[in-house]
Amino acid sequence: MKTMVAEQFLTDAKGKRTGVLLNLDTYERLREAEEELADIQAYDAARDQVHAEIAAGQFSTLLAYRAGRGRKAK
C-alpha cells in the first residue's frame, strides 16, 4: 500500500530549503527503515568477521563447547 506524502519544506529568508515537516506515520516508517538498515549492516559486518575467523581455524565446535561447559558445571 503506497501512501501519498505531502512534503512541507522549511525555508530560510532567501528561500533555501533548511528542513522538512513529516507526518508522524512517515517519520515512524523512516525510523523503522533506518533501524532495519543498521541491523543489516551489523549482520554483514559480523558475518565477514566470522567467516575470517573460521577460515583461520579460530572456532570451537558445539560438541567441544558443550563438553567444556559440562565439566565447569560439576
N, C-alpha and C positions, 0 to 999 in steps of 0.2 A: 504494500500500500504506500503510495507516494503522497507525501504531504506538501502542500504549497507553502513556501516560506516567503513571507513578505519581509524584505530587507529594509531596515531603517538605519541609516548611517548618521553618525555624529560628525559634524564638520567644524573646523576652526573658522576664524573670521575671514580667511582667504578662500574658503570653500574646499580646503583639503580634508579628505576623509581621515578622521582620527580614531574612530571606533564604530561599533555596530551594536544595535539592540536586537536581542533574540528573544523569542517567546520561550517559556520555561521548558516545553516539550523538546524543542530543538536543542536547547542548551544541554538538557539531560542526555539526549541521544549522542551529542558530540562528546560529552564526558565519558559515556559508556564506550564509545568507539575508541577514545584515547586510552582508556584503561585496557581494553582488549588488545590494542596495538602494543602497549607496554608489556602485557603478558606474552604475546607472540615473540617480541624481541628478546625478552628474558629467556624464554624457552629455546630460541635459536642460539643464543649465546651459551647457555648451559649445554645444549646438545653438542656444539662444536668442542667444548672443553671435555665432555665425557668421551666423545669419540677419540680425542687425542690421548686421554688417559688410558683407554682400552688399548689403543694401538701401541702405547708404550709399556703395556703389561702392568699398569698400576690399577689393579682391581682385585676384588675378592669374590669368590662365588657365594651364592646364597647358602649352600651347604656348609662351607667353611665358616661363614658368619654365624649360622645357627649353632654349629659345634662350639665355637668360641663363646658364644653367648650362654650356652647351656652350662659350660664349665664355670663361668663367672657367677651364675645364679646359685650354684651349690655351695 
